[in-house]
Amino acid sequence: MIGYVAGALAAGAAAFAGMHTMVPWSQLYGENFSGIQEGVKVLALSYDDGPNDPWTMKLLEVLAKHQVQATFFMLGRYVEQRPEIARAVSAAGHAIGNHGFSHQNLIFASTAKLRQELEETMRQLTQD
């Protein structure tokens, strides 16, 4: 009986911790800051897990047509495969976010593994 209770508590704690990594209003892991003044109406557009061929380039065309800026969260392994797409996103003036190298679930990763994922992606993004 104690094993079931302990398992349920562990599962509940893991679900609680995991949920707070996904919800934008959570302050569990630190204060969120948007930098936008209260009352200002804006929309933040982000595109994750690219750069992808041909979709990222098509999206760049649509954004340029409508004069819209976005944030592209890129995976290092895809930047490594298609660096010219990442350069096109940057040249168009969009923000680029680091989404890690391999898109592993890093909720319980060590600090060293997290740093490795981010640094390898940064290496790919800053290569000429």
C-alpha positions, 0 to 999 in steps of 0.5 A, a space after each residue: 500500500 505504501 508503495 502505491 501511495 509513494 508512486 502516486 506522489 512521485 507521479 503527481 510531483 513529476 506532473 506538477 514540475 513538468 506542467 510548470 515548464 510548459 505554462 507561460 504564467 508559471 513562476 515556479 522556475 523563476 520570474 517571467 518577463 515580457 518587456 512589454 508595458 502593461 496595456 499594450 496589445 501585441 502578438 508574439 509569433 514564434 516558429 519552433 523546431 526549424 529551420 525546415 525545408 521548404 516551410 521556413 523559406 515559405 514562412 519568411 515570404 509570408 512574413 515579409 509580405 505582411 511586414 511581420 517579425 517573428 522569433 524562430 526557435 531553431 534546433 542545432 541539428 537542423 541548422 547544421 544541415 541547412 545553415 543557409 536557411 538560418 542565415 536567411 532568417 537572420 538576414 530578414 531581421 527575425 529573432 532567433 532562439 536556441 531550442 537545443 541541438 537534438 530536441 531532447 526532453 531536458 526537464 531532468 537533464 544535468 546542467 552539463 547536458 543542458 549546457 552542451 545542447 545549448 552551446 552546440 546549437 550556438 556554435 551552429 548558429 554563429 558559424 560563418 
